[in-house]
């Protein structure tokens, strides 16, 4: 019996310290081979980073056809392929047409999106929120609070609900995982006194059908999620550190049509 070759996408995740990429089986959301990682160049200018992205994109000739589009996550607000901010990368990225730059560097069609948005799409297509209709909110609890919103599987890009002003504070300064560690709170106290207030406001604003919690702290979600009383189910993310690459590869294939 003939073995069906998997439909493969390509995703690359640009971060402040590392650039990572892998071919992705679009049927399962898993890596076809181990990811390749390179240090983010310093300074992390557009030209320097584009060179690293091109190197990684070319690292899988046996698994990724040259016609396959490339999905790229980036730590910034991305509007129509253009970086409008720069978190943990050189500020010269602001105003750069990232899609055009990376397309020229790699010779591929390229779709660039915010890193939290990519992770949320990965979770919706293959992870904790797979197949869920309605409003899905992903929140990543870490140094800050990253957010991403999907409506019936369609991304509403560049949301920043971690910066809501709640009780006179920028929400993430009190509810992020870094605040739990900084203030020496137990997971239960953090959940009851900080996260509960944050998610109460989120529910009033968005009425989500599902909330997915990512970030490193999601590994111990059983320590704090049971203490929250919300209308929507709230569950931990499943894909961990593969979500961004997977989501980017998937969206690039959806945008351009997988070959």
Wavefront OBJ file of the C-alpha trace (Angstrom):
o trace
v 0.000 0.000 0.000
v 1.352 3.416 -0.955
v 2.353 5.726 1.876
v 0.830 9.202 1.583
v 3.407 11.964 1.793
v 2.445 14.547 4.438
v 1.438 18.028 3.369
v 4.263 20.128 4.761
v 4.404 23.787 5.772
v 7.330 25.850 7.015
v 7.371 28.043 10.118
v 10.027 30.251 11.718
v 9.804 31.961 15.099
v 11.893 35.125 15.591
v 12.602 35.930 19.237
v 14.865 38.269 21.122
v 17.430 35.568 21.875
v 16.829 32.894 19.255
v 15.414 32.235 15.791
v 13.851 28.784 15.424
v 12.282 27.003 12.496
v 10.936 23.654 11.353
v 8.871 21.977 8.648
v 5.378 21.176 9.929
v 3.059 18.327 9.017
v -0.109 20.327 8.328
v -2.357 17.345 9.018
v -1.089 16.813 12.560
v 0.644 20.032 13.588
v 3.844 18.165 14.425
v 7.395 18.826 13.274
v 8.510 16.643 10.370
v 12.109 16.789 11.637
v 13.759 18.480 14.603
v 13.706 22.255 14.567
v 16.816 24.304 13.752
v 17.762 27.115 16.123
v 20.214 29.984 15.689
v 21.073 32.823 18.049
v 19.388 36.102 17.211
v 22.135 38.361 15.842
v 23.196 41.343 17.911
v 22.321 43.972 17.000
v 19.133 42.372 15.712
v 18.705 44.645 12.686
v 16.341 43.671 9.870
v 19.177 42.775 7.491
v 20.983 40.636 10.067
v 17.871 38.774 11.145
v 16.763 38.251 7.545
v 20.083 36.503 6.852
v 19.458 34.057 9.714
v 15.866 33.455 8.597
v 17.092 32.661 5.093
v 19.622 30.191 6.503
v 16.976 28.363 8.513
v 14.438 28.382 5.671
v 17.009 26.674 3.455
v 17.935 24.071 6.081
v 15.319 21.478 5.087
v 15.774 20.800 1.354
v 14.750 17.158 1.683
v 11.481 17.983 3.461
v 10.265 21.377 2.174
v 9.662 22.134 -1.488
v 10.882 25.580 -2.695
v 7.287 26.487 -3.554
v 6.073 26.091 0.051
v 5.228 29.464 1.648
v 6.924 30.542 4.857
v 5.112 31.636 8.004
v 7.101 33.826 10.405
v 6.290 34.953 13.939
v 7.701 38.245 15.173
v 7.610 39.968 18.591
v 5.778 43.071 17.427
v 2.531 44.489 16.178
v 2.353 43.470 12.507
v -0.022 45.374 10.212
v -0.239 44.119 6.636
v 3.278 42.729 6.875
v 4.804 45.874 8.381
v 6.296 45.929 11.892
v 4.733 48.729 13.945
v 6.596 48.021 17.178
v 9.655 46.079 18.339
v 9.837 44.008 21.539
v 13.285 42.588 22.339
v 14.589 43.294 18.840
v 16.306 46.305 17.303
v 14.076 49.353 17.009
v 15.072 49.758 13.364
v 12.419 47.093 12.674
v 9.688 49.681 13.303
v 8.248 50.645 9.930
v 10.027 47.784 8.126
v 8.001 45.777 5.610
v 8.955 42.459 7.187
v 7.102 40.350 4.626
v 8.832 42.003 1.688
v 12.246 41.829 3.376
v 11.970 38.144 4.273
v 10.454 37.193 0.912
v 13.456 38.738 -0.838
v 15.865 37.016 1.571
v 14.322 33.545 1.278
v 12.862 33.504 -2.222
v 9.533 32.342 -0.771
v 6.100 33.811 -0.308
v 6.051 34.975 3.310
v 3.355 35.688 5.877
v 4.493 37.498 9.049
v 2.386 37.810 12.188
v 2.682 38.578 15.880
v 4.118 35.720 17.936
v 1.168 35.449 20.355
v -1.253 35.434 17.427
v 0.663 32.587 15.794
v 0.619 30.552 19.002
v -3.137 30.995 19.341
v -3.716 29.765 15.797
v -1.533 26.744 16.518
v -3.614 25.936 19.594
v -6.863 26.377 17.645
v -5.871 24.237 14.693
v -4.041 21.485 16.571
v -4.037 22.009 20.344
v -6.206 22.868 23.327
v -8.764 24.876 21.319
v -8.905 22.565 18.318
v -12.131 22.996 16.380
v -13.734 25.332 18.929
v -16.152 27.800 17.359
v -17.152 31.184 18.724
v -14.776 33.479 20.603
v -11.495 31.944 21.786
v -9.058 34.015 23.819
v -5.487 32.920 24.442
v -3.524 34.568 27.243
v 0.159 33.888 27.807
v 1.162 34.506 31.417
v 4.851 35.298 31.673
v 6.888 38.459 32.158
v 3.783 40.218 30.864
v 0.428 39.048 29.541
v 0.217 38.374 25.839
v -3.189 37.916 24.255
v -4.653 36.647 21.001
v -8.282 36.498 19.901
v -9.993 34.223 17.391
v -13.604 34.327 16.248
v -14.798 31.120 14.593
v -11.148 30.319 13.900
v -10.380 33.675 12.291
v -7.677 35.743 13.921
v -8.297 39.261 15.196
v -4.668 40.392 15.061
v -2.564 42.422 17.457
v -4.750 42.522 20.556
v -3.084 43.863 23.714
v -5.514 42.956 26.477
v -2.612 42.463 28.856
v -2.388 46.253 29.007
v -5.952 46.888 30.099
v -6.116 49.383 32.944
v -7.753 47.614 35.876
v -8.152 49.298 39.274
v -5.689 51.967 38.181
v -2.952 49.534 37.116
v -1.681 48.151 33.846
v -3.175 44.663 34.240
v -0.018 42.691 33.504
v 1.929 44.464 36.268
v -0.323 42.730 38.809
v -1.583 39.590 37.102
v 1.357 38.292 35.037
v 3.340 35.295 36.240
v 6.250 37.629 36.956
v 4.043 39.499 39.460
v 3.263 36.240 41.275
v 6.987 35.572 41.700
v 7.884 39.198 42.457
v 5.285 39.558 45.192
v 5.897 36.123 46.697
v 2.320 34.960 46.194
v 1.229 31.356 46.345
v -0.474 30.132 43.196
v -3.808 30.090 45.029
v -3.505 33.681 46.247
v -2.319 34.824 42.836
v -5.328 33.155 41.237
v -7.908 34.420 43.716
v -6.605 37.977 44.146
v -4.994 38.803 40.797
v -6.070 36.474 37.990
v -9.700 36.358 39.058
v -9.985 40.147 38.811
v -8.222 40.199 35.455
v -10.366 37.492 33.880
v -13.567 38.994 35.344
v -12.876 42.154 33.344
v -11.917 40.148 30.250
v -15.206 38.234 30.406
v -17.240 41.433 30.711
v -15.520 42.861 27.645
v -15.327 39.817 25.364
v -17.692 37.075 26.604
v -15.294 34.382 25.365
v -16.468 30.832 24.791
v -13.063 29.470 25.799
v -9.906 30.849 27.421
v -6.578 29.108 26.791
v -3.669 29.845 29.119
v -0.137 29.617 27.761
v 3.294 30.630 28.962
v 5.709 28.626 31.065
v 3.425 28.734 34.094
v 0.810 26.723 32.193
v 2.897 23.646 33.042
v 1.603 23.959 36.632
v -1.913 25.041 35.659
v -3.451 22.630 38.157
v -1.968 24.832 40.891
v -4.004 27.921 39.952
v -6.711 27.357 37.319
v -9.015 25.392 39.688
v -9.206 28.468 41.945
v -10.780 30.631 39.212
v -14.553 31.000 38.954
v -15.453 32.084 35.427
v -18.301 31.664 32.997
v -16.049 30.360 30.226
v -13.970 27.201 30.487
v -10.300 28.059 31.074
v -7.731 25.425 30.112
v -3.952 25.156 29.657
v -2.302 25.314 26.245
v -1.061 22.023 24.805
v 1.558 22.810 22.165
v 4.020 24.564 24.490
v 6.997 26.042 22.646
v 6.022 24.595 19.253
v 2.799 26.619 18.961
v 4.273 29.673 17.229
v 6.100 27.764 14.508
v 3.105 25.509 13.930
v 0.609 28.366 13.809
v 2.748 30.417 11.445
v 3.251 27.508 9.061
v -0.468 26.783 9.088
v -1.517 30.372 8.407
v 0.997 30.786 5.598
v -0.401 27.645 3.964
v -3.965 28.916 4.420
v -3.129 32.340 3.045
v -1.246 31.240 -0.057
v -2.592 27.726 -0.509
v -0.398 24.801 0.440
v 1.376 23.254 -2.492
l 1 2 3 4 5 6 7 8 9 10 11 12 13 14 15 16 17 18 19 20 21 22 23 24 25 26 27 28 29 30 31 32 33 34 35 36 37 38 39 40 41 42 43 44 45 46 47 48 49 50 51 52 53 54 55 56 57 58 59 60 61 62 63 64 65 66 67 68 69 70 71 72 73 74 75 76 77 78 79 80 81 82 83 84 85 86 87 88 89 90 91 92 93 94 95 96 97 98 99 100 101 102 103 104 105 106 107 108 109 110 111 112 113 114 115 116 117 118 119 120 121 122 123 124 125 126 127 128 129 130 131 132 133 134 135 136 137 138 139 140 141 142 143 144 145 146 147 148 149 150 151 152 153 154 155 156 157 158 159 160 161 162 163 164 165 166 167 168 169 170 171 172 173 174 175 176 177 178 179 180 181 182 183 184 185 186 187 188 189 190 191 192 193 194 195 196 197 198 199 200 201 202 203 204 205 206 207 208 209 210 211 212 213 214 215 216 217 218 219 220 221 222 223 224 225 226 227 228 229 230 231 232 233 234 235 236 237 238 239 240 241 242 243 244 245 246 247 248 249 250 251 252 253 254 255 256 257 258 259
